[in-house]
Amino acid sequence: MKITAKENISLLNLVLETFPEISVSKAKKMIIYGSISHRDAVIKSPEYMVGKGEIIEYTKYSGGSHIAKEKTDVPILYEDEYLIAVIKPSGVNVDASPNERVKSLFSLTKSYVKRKWGVRQNLFIVHEPQGDEAGVCIFAKTKKSQETLKKNFSLSKREYNAIVAGKPKHKNDKLSLWLKKGTKNRIFLEKPQTEGAQLCSIKYTTIENFDTYTHILINPQTYFPLQTRFILSHIGNPIVGDMRFGVKQLSANWLKFYCTKIELQHPATGKKLKIETSLPNTFMKVNLPIFAPSKEKGIEMEKGKEVEQEKE
């Protein structure tokens, strides 16, 4: 059965709209059990976004009861024989670290693939968001696919939602800095002529202003680890919950930085592949108060000096 989306809509809402007689719980089961496919790939995430005019295909579930009862530990956004896209939760590392108590996203995804196909499928990391970041994350299923995806990843289009402290000076803007990578994920602000320095740019659009914080949409123009968090902190509007480039907060907040969309070139077909998800319901829940850095306190921006959160 083919279903056409009349508007941009989440997969869960599209299923509920198509089958109004079923409950939300039943609709989620239809998705999680692999009954829905899009672009010839099984989609198992209720949050997956279907674009206006796009077609999904519904097939009645035919698996065994033991498979239906198995939990999917990680929401799957897209999967084919070359790659798999999943939702990374905040607080979970992509790869395992020494003495890791919480399973890594790599481990959870690999476990899912093994349960689904019954084989030991190896996975390869394409990009590695920080542990406190969340949203779309991509793994390759072959070494060749990984090499192709990593080679072209800087050309991909990425979209992030962020909640920043205070109100940016401009409603919409393009921000650029010359940055240089150091050891242990350190970042240095440099002058353009400095050897090894890279020009890093982001564009942002304001979605909504609140009393002490602002919701913005970000499109990075370059690919440099941590560039968005660094640049926003540099202009005095650190991302809420950013304990590395922000300031010490009296209220606990998860990092309000979420990757909602990645558009890239498929490693085998070369066609454009768009992987998209909606924001979690908890994203807009912010614990107050929030403080932005002042001119007297905050982040040092001198040439060649490591940029770190102020120690109080």
Secondary structure, 3 states (H helix, E strand, C coil): CEEECCCCEEHHHHHHHHCCCCCHHHHHHHHHCCCEEECCEECCCCCEEECCCCEEEECCCCCCHHHHCCCCCCCEEEECCCEEEEEECCCCCCCCCCCCCCCCHHHHHHHHHHHHHCCCCCCEECCCCCCCCEEEEEEECCHHHHHHHHHHHHHCEEEEEEEEECCCCCCEEEEEEEEEECCCCCEEECCCCCCCCEEEEEEEEEEEECCCEEEEEEEECCCCCCHHHHHHHHCCCCECCCCCCCCCCCCCCCCCEEEEEEEEECCCCCCEEEEEECCCCCCCCCCCCCCCCCCCCCCCCCCCCECCCCCC
